């Protein structure tokens, strides 16, 4: 076993031993036992029903309102630590935060909206269908659930890896609220607040808002100024009406605007890359051409010209039918509008820039009939409708194609319509034995239309007075489509589990579930064949054995699972050469035949004493391709590619958190620390050694003092100053680019509750 593996084993054993020893000592001290009531129950809605975490026969980690109040999370990335085998990063490839979310080695790290997510991000029951904007800010988040493994039954397609399920607080009749302001490294100012109050006897309103401004952690040496500045503004409101005891209606609206500098990527080259021939060579393997991961030399403007706008509306109606039956309707609307001119070459010249205005719109409708109660049968039955459309008007600025400057353009519009019916129910065969059966039938239809614009060739680097113009035509090797093409797919995704309660506090289960990610069309093609030929759906079968347990008077909670996941037609996105086309490149999604992922996970929380809580998790993952033969080098000759390692699949991840509270003077002193480990892993499809991440250890900590409803905090993030890559991308034989992890940062915050 590796040193990381030994460390994890020792760490876990020590944690359990300390918990057991401390609990034994506490049992011997009657006063302490009476003063503590054990761990509070965690309520989750992972199956679209309200349940205790310990009763759900699936791998779930969760953070409740109490835990979240003690953290200083910025966005969804900070929630990753709460669960084993989870990686979440910002790819820096677009405005608004483009998420790369991986669970158990399954995910997507591409900016194109044609590439469906493999991990679903859900907020207040609404699934976000694109990676852009999925790094949701930690504003008014009341509960975080990380569901590991395919969630095809109740969450549907595009949740093969799992789901990040976020829930916000509900409006209250009483006047309640919270405001937090903070200042931290890199001139970062953050202000967020939420307030709820009653408008009438059966009407409550919640209003939230946030503002964040930062200079960012990248310095642009070419422009001689900070190169990652951004401003974020958000406002939201939710109205809750309860006209009768049986009827509940809620309507919410959120508006967000981000203005930021384009992402400051780092060029990394090998001696054989074209950029190195042009004079931009990495000084050493894995080192950017600037010589420093936090120094950029790109020549694009750093003037907050990139924009990301988000509008989201959610409507819900819930009616209590009586007899343990509830009927619920959920409507969701999400629209985003973004623009960015990004320097992908990351050199002082215009070698490869893109202008990428894009628009996205999704509408969802969901109806659920739920049966709860204490009888032997409980279930949820529902129907789901999805309708989305996106358009991108891409323009490329190419300075390495022969002439001083060449521009090309491409317009892509894709639509998706999806219909689904689903069921999941529990039947208690005995008081201890429970059978769960579920299934979802999904039908997807997608269309695409792609048209290239004219190619302009200029005699200088200025975009003026072209010396040649190539009009779009098939003869010129450009894509011309008069009408969209379409394809459709249907899939049934079942689930079966059997659980047994050995005692009130110990449950074991066996689970088989299937996930499904729809097929689709390439969103950045360079040839007509790549534009019109769909790639196939992927399916994933998950076999899992797990347990849930609480012991020592509910002072210790230990959950775990063994899993084996088998992939069929695994989708992988990569950049490949496309000779004779306007850019010479294209983005292509291929089906990587088969893959196998297996491992185990443990999740521990222990109340050592009334004042001290220790928690943590550990995940082990062995991910390998099986029978993978593909044209990965775009030579026209498929090769055996099983030698490749699956990206973003570290063998070990673990996390250890400690929280201590004690009454000191007129208030409460709170100490929190968290150490998070990510094992070494690949971040590029072709396993570029210059973009490989070694093992990383991130330490966060905070000290807070609370008097009544006022809390003053000092906090640090990534205090060990790890600088691993969060994104790496190969443009084969030309160059590669990457972005580093946010560095060490410190801050102070004041929180006022009422």
N, C-alpha and C positions, 0 to 999 in steps of 0.2 A: 504494500500500500504506500502511496506517496506521502510526503510530509504533510501536505494539506489534509489528506485523509486521516492521518494519525492525529493531527491537531483537532479535527472535527470530532473524532471519536473520544479523545481525551476531554474536549470541551463539553460534549454532551454528557459524558459520564460524570464529570465534575458537577455540572449543573444539577443533574438528577440527585447526586449524592448530597450536595449542599441543601437542596430542597427537602430531601427526606430527613436529613439531620436536623435542619432548623425546625421542621414541622414536629419532629419528635420532641425537641426541646420545648416548643411552644405548648404541646399537649401536656407537658409536665408542669406548665405554669398556667394555672386555671384563670388567672386574671387576664392574661394575654389572649387566651382562647375566647373568653367572653367578649373581649374588645374587638375581635375580628369576626366578620361573618363570611370569610372566604371570598373567592373570585366571583364577580358578578356575571350573570348569564349573558351570553352574546346572542342577540337576535339577528337573524339573516333572512333575506328574501331571495336566496339563490335559486329556489324553484318556483318563484313568483307566488309564494305563500309565506306567511310569517311563521318562522320556526326557530327553535333553539339550535344553535350551531352543533351541539353534541348529538342531536337527533337526526342529522342529515348524513346519509350514507354516501358521502362524496368528499373529495379533497378540497377543503375551503379554509382560507385564513381570513380573519376579519379584524378590523379596528373599529371600535365604537366611539361615541362622542367623548367619553372620558379620556380615552387614549389620545384621540386627535387633539384635544385641547392642550395637551402637554407637548405637542410637537410643533415644529416650525417648518412645515412642508410648504414648498412653493407651488408644486403642481403634481400631476400623476406620477412623475418619476420618483418622487420621494416615498410613494406608497409601496414601491417594489420591495423594499427591505422587509416588509411585514410577512412575506411569503417566500418559501424556498423555490428554487428553480425558476426565478423570474428576473428578467433583465428589461429595463425600460430606459431608452435614451432619446435625445433630440438629435435628429440627423443633420440639422442645420442646412437642409436643402430647400427650404422654402419658408415663407413667413408664417407666423402664428403658432409655431411649434409643430414640427412633423414627427410623429411618434414612431419609434421602432420598438414595438412591444413583443417580447418573446416569453413564452411559458413552456417549460420542458423542451427547449430547443425549437419551438414552433413559432413563427412570426413572419413579419414583413418589414423591410427597412427601405422601401422605395417610395419616392415622392409622388409617383404617378397615381392618379385617382382611378385609373383603369385596373390597378392591382388591388383586389379586395383584401382587407385586413384578415389575418388568420387568428387574431385575438380580438374579441369584441370589447369595445368600451361603451358602457351603458350608463346614462345618467337619468335618474328619475324615470326609469322604464323605457327610455328612448335610446336606441342603438345608433351610434355614430358610424356612418358608412365609409369614412375616408380617414386616412392617416393625418392629414392636415387638421389642426385644431383639436386633435385627440389628447394632447398634453394639457388636459383641463386644469385650470388654476384651482388651488385649494381654497376656494371661497365657499363658506357656508356648507362645507361637507360634513354630514352628520354620521355617515357610516361608509366604510370601504370594505368590499368583499372581493377577494381574489379567488376565482373558481378555476382550478387546475384540471386540465384534461378536456376532451371535447364536450361541448354543451349543446349538441344538436337537437335535443328534444324540446326544450323550452325556449332556448335563445336562437335556434335555427342555424342557417348557413353562416359561413365565415366566422365560426367560433371553434375551429378545430383545436387550437391550442388552449383555449379557455376564455374567460370573461373577467374584465375589471368592472365591477358593479358599484356605482356610486349613488348614494342617496343623500338628498339635502333635507334640512329641517323643515317641519311643517309650520305654517302660521299658527299663532296662539292667540287666544282671547286676551290673556294678560299681557301687559306691556313687558316685553323681554327683548334683549338684544346684546350685541357684543361689538366692540370696536377694537381693532388692533393696528398700531402703527409701528413701523420698524425702520431702522437704518442699518445698512451693512456694507461690506466691502464693495469696491468699484462704484462708489457713489450711488448705491441702490436704495431707493426710498419705496416703501410699500405701505399702503393704507387700505384697509378693508373693514367692512362693517355690515351688520345685518340687524334689523329691528322688526319685531312683530307686535301687532296690537289689534284689538277688536274695533270694527267699524259699527257693528250692530250686534244684537244678541246672537245671531247665527252667521255672522260674517266676520272673517279675520283676514288681515292683510300682512304680508311680509315683504319688506323692501331690502335689497342688498346692493352694495356697490363696492368697487375696488379701483385702486390706482397704483401702478407700479412704474417706476422710472429707473433706468440703470445705464451706466456707461459700458457695461459688459467687461469681460475678462480678456478680450483680444485687443492688442494694439496694432494699428495699421502703420507700418513704417513708411510705406510709400506716400501715404496721405499725412503722416506725422500727427495722428490723432487717434483716440479710441475708435475702434472699428466695429463695435457690436452694441451700439446704443439702441435703446428701445423705450417706447412708452406704451403702456397697456391701460385701457380704461374699460370698465364693465359696469353695467347697471341691470338690475333684474327686479321683478315683482311677481308675487304669487297671491292670488285671491282664493280663499277657501270659504265655500258656502255649505252649511249644513241645515237646509230648510226643515228636514224632519230627522228623526232618529235613524231612519233607514237610508236616507239619501245624502250623498256627499258629492259635491262638485268643486273642482279646482281648475284654475286657469293660470298659467304662468308665461312670462315673456322675459327673454334675456337678450341683451345687446352688448357686443364686445367689439372693441377696435384696438388693433395693434399697429403702431407705426415703428419701424425698426430699420436699422442698417441691414443690407443683405448679409446672409451668413458668411463669416470669414473662414473659408476653407483653407486647408494647407496642401500644397502640391508636394508630392513625394514621387521621386523618379528613380528608375534603375538606369545603369549605363546604356542599356539597349533601347530605352524609351526615346521616342521622337523629341520630347521636350528636353531631354538631356543633350541630344545632338544639337538642339537650338541654343544650348548654353545654360539651361536651368537644371542643374544636377543636384541631387541631394548630397550634402557633405559626407554623409555616412548612411548605411542602411537603416531605414526607418526614421530618418531625420528629415524634416521638411526643408525645402530649399531656403527658407528664411533662417534656418539654424535653431529656431525656438518654436515650440508648439504653440506658444501664446503670442507670437508675433507674426502678423500677416504682411505680405508684400503685394497683395492684389491692387489693381488700379481702378476698380469700380468705385463710384461715388459712395461715400459713407455719410449720407445726409438724411437718414430715416425715410428713404424713398419707398421702401417696401411696406405694403399695407395688407392687413388681413381683417376683414369684417365678418362678424358672425351674428346672425339673428336666429333665435330659437323660440318656438312657441309650443307649449304642451297643454293639452286639455284632458281632463279625466272626469269620468262619471262612475260612481260606485253605488250600487243599490243592494241593500240587504233584503234578500227574498224570503228570509225566514227559514227555519229548518236547517240551519248551518250552511245555506247556499248564499253566495255573493255573485253578483253580475257586475262586470267592470268593462268600460270602454276607454281606450287610451288613444289619443290623437297626437301625432308629433309632426312638427314642421321645422326643418333646418335649412338655412341658406347661408352660403359663404361666398365671399367675393375677395379675390386676392390678386396682387400684382407685385412683381419683383423682377429686377434686372440683376442677375447674379453672375459673379465672376467665378466660374468653375475651374479655370486654369490656375488661378491664384498666383499669377506672375505679374510683374510690372507692365506687361504688354497685353493687348487684346488678342489672345490666342483662341479662347473659347468662352464666350459669354452667352447667356440666354436671357431673353425677355419672356416672362411666363405669366401673362394675365389668365386667370382661370376662374370659373364660376361653377358652383355646385348647388343643387337643390334636391332635397329628399322629403317625401311625405310618407308617413306610416299610419296605419290604422290597425288596432288590435282589439279583439273582444275576448274576454275570459269568463268562464263560469267555474267557480270554485266551490268545493264542498269541504268544510272543515269539521269541527266537532270531535267527539271522543269515541265515535263508533269505529268499527273495524275498517271502514272504507273512507278514504279522503282522496281528493283528486283536483286537478285543474285541467279544463278543456278549453281550447281556444282556436281562433282563426287570426291570420295575420296577412296584411297587404303592404307591399313596399313599392314605391315608385321614385326613381331617382334619374337625374340628368346632369351631365357636366360637359363643359366646353372649355377647351384650352386653345389659345391663339399663340402658338410658340414661334419665336423668332430667334435664330441663331446668328451669332457674330463670330466668324471663324477667321483667324489670322495665321493659321499654320497650313493652309491648303494650297499654297503656291503664290497666289496674288497677295498683296498687303492686306486686303480685307475682302471677305466674301460674306454675304448675308443670305440666309434661306429662311423660309417660313412654312409653317404647317398648322392647319386648323383641324382639330379633332373634336367630335361630339359623340358621346356614348350615352345610351339610356339603359336602364334596367327596370324590369317589372317582375315582381315575385309574389307568389301566393302560397300560403301554407296553412295547414291544419295540424294541431298538435294535441297530445294527451299525455299526462303523467299522473299516475295514481298509486297510492299505497294501500295494501290490504294486510291487516294484521291477522295472520293465520292463527297465532296464539298471542298471549300477552307479551311473549318474548320474541317471537319470530314474525318478521315483516317482509312481505314481497312487494317490490316496486316494479311496475311496468310502465314504459313510456314509448312514444313514437311520434314522429313528425314527418309529414309528407310535404315536400317543397317542389314547386315548379318555378323555374327562372327563365326569363327571356331577355336577351341582350341584343342591342344593335350598335353599330359603329359606322361612322362615315369619316373619311380622312381625305384631305385635299392639300397638296403642297402648293405653296405660292411661288412666285418668280424668284430665281436666284439672281442676285446683283453682285457684280464683281467691280471693285473700286481700285483705282490706281494708287491710292494712299490709304492710311488708316482712318481717314475721315469718311463718314457715310454721306458723300456728296459726289455728283457728276460720275455716275458709273461708266466704266469703260466697256462693259458687256452686260447683257441681260439675257437670261435663259427663261423663256416662258414655260409654264407647267404643261407637260405633255408626256405621254408614255414613252415616246421616242427619246425624250431627254432623260429617261430614267426616273421621272417624278411621278408621284401618286396622284391620279385623277379619278375621283369617284362621283358619278352623277347621283347615285342613290345609296342609302345605307344598306349594309348587309346585316343579317341577324342569325342567331342560333339560340336554341333553348335546351334545357336540361331538366330532368326530374330526379328526385332522390327521396328515399325513405330512410330515416335515421332512427333506429330503435335504441332502447335502453332497458336493461334488466339488472336488478340488484336484489340481493337477499341479505338481510341483516338479522343479527341475533343479540338481544340484550342479556348478557350473562348476569348482570346485576343492574340496579338503577343507574350506576355510574360507569359501566363498562359495556361497550357495544363493538361488535366486529361485523364486517360486511364484505361481500364479494360483488363486483360490479363489472358489467360489460356495457360500453356505450360507443356510439359511432358519431363521428363528426364529418362534416361535408363543407367544402369550399367550392363555390360555383366556378365553372369555366368562364372564359371571357376572351377579349380581343386585346392585342397589344396596343398600348396607348402612345408609344413613341416609335412607330415603325419607319423604316426607310425604303421598303419595297412594298409593292402591291400585295404580294403573297403574304408578307408578314402582317399587313393591315387587315386582310380579309379572312385569314385562316385562324379559326379559334383554337385555343388550347383547352385541354380537357379539365373537368372537375377533379378534385382530389378527395379522397376519403381516408379516414383514420379510425381504426378500431382500437379501443382502449380496454385493457383487462387489468383490473385493480383489486387488490386485497388490502383492507384497511381496518383501523380500529379507532375508536373515540373513548377516552377515559378521563375520569376525575377521581381523585382519591385524597386521603388525608384531610377529611372534612372539607372537601371542595377547595382546598388550598393549592392543589397541583392539578393542572390540566395537561394531558399528554395525548396528542393525536398523531397518527402516522399512516403511511400507505406504501405498498409495493405496487409498481405499475409496469406494464408492458404495452407499448403502443406500436401498431403496425400500419405503415403508410402505404397507400396505393396511389400512383400517379402524382406524387408529391410535386407541387408547383415550386419552381425556382426562377427568379428574375435575374437577368445578367445582361451586361453590355457586350456586344459582339461586333466585329468588323462587318461592314457592308460596302465593299468596294464598288465604285462607280456611282454612288449616291451623293446627295448634296453635302452631307456631313461625314460620310464614310463610316458611320456608326449607326447602330440601332439598339433599342432596348427590347429584349425579347423574353417572354415567359415560356419556359419549357416544363414538361412533365418528367420529373426525375425518376420515373418508374417506382421503385420500392425503397423504403427506409424503415429502420427499426429503432425505437427509442425506449429505454428501460432504465429503471432506477428506483430510488426510495426517497421518502420525505418524512421528517419528524418535526412536530410543532409543539413547543413547551411553554407553559406559563406557570410560574410558581410564586405564591405569596410566602416569602421566607419568614417575614414577621409582619406585624400590623403596618409597619412603615416601609418595608422593603419588598419590592417585587422584581423577580428575575424572569425574563422570557427570552425566547430565541427559537431558531429553526435551523435545520440542516437539510440540504437536498443533494442527492447524487444522481448523475445523469450519464448514461452511456448511449450516445447517438451515432448511428452508422447508416450509410447508404447500403442498399442491397439491390443487386441486379440493375445497376444504373449504367445504361449505355446511351450516350447522347452526343450531339455535335456541339460540345461545349466551347470549341475554339472557332466555330463557324468556318470550317474548312470544307464542309460538304461530306466529311468522313466521320461518322460517329465513333467514339472511343469508349472503352471501359473506364468509367469515372468513379468507380466505387472507392478508389484511393483517396478521394477528397473527404475532408472532415466537414460535417454539417456546421454552418456558421452559428455564432451566438449560442453555443451549447456547451458551456463550461462543465467540466466533470463535477466540480464541487461548488456549491454556494452555501454560505451559512451566515447567521446573524445572531448577535447576542445583545440584549437590551437590559439595562438596569434602571430602576426608578426608585428613588428614596424621598419620602416626605416626612417632615417633622414640624411640630409646633415650636416656633422660636419667637419669643417676644409676643407682640400683638398679632403676628401673622403666621404663615406656613412657608417653610423653606422646602423647595422642590429641586432635586438633582436628577438629571436624566442623561444617560450615555448610551450610545449604540455603536457597535463595531460590526461592519458588514463586509463579508469576504466574497469576491467573485474570482473563480479560478481562471487560469489561462484559457483563451479561446480564440478561434478564428472569427474575423468580422467580414471577410470577403468570400464570395462564392468559390473563387479559384484558389483560396488559401494563400494569398500574397504574403510572404514572410515579412515584408516591410510594414504590413498593416496588422500584424498579429498582436493581440493583447496578452501580456503576461498576467500573473495573479495580481489582484488589487485588493487593498484593504482600506475601507472608508470609515472614518471615525467622526461621528456627530455627537455633540454634547451641549447641554444647556443648564444654567442655574437660574432659578426663578424664586421670587419672594412675593407672596400674595397676602394682602391685607384687605379683608372684606371682599369687595368685588374688583379690586385693582391689583394687577400683577405686573411686576417689572422683571424682565428677563435679559440675560446675556447668553448668546448662543454661538456655536461654531459648527461649520459644516466642512466635510472633507478635511479634517484637521491634520491628517497625515500627508496631505497634498499629493494624492495620486493623480497622475496625468494620462491615464489610458485613453485610447481612442473610443469615441462614441459612435463614429461612423467611418467606414472605409469603403472606397469604391474604385474598382479597376476599370480604366479605359484601355483595353488591351493594347500593348505595344506603343501607347502614346504617353500616358502618365497615369498616376493614381492620385486621389485626393482623400483627405481625412479631416476630422474635427476632434479636438481634445475634450476630455471631461472637464467640467467646471472646477477650478482650482480651490484651494483653501480659502475660506471666507469666514468672517466674524461679524456679529451684529448685536444690536440691542433692540428690545421691543417693549412696548407698553400695551397691556390689554385691559380694557375696561368692560365689565359685564354689568348688566342691570336687568 
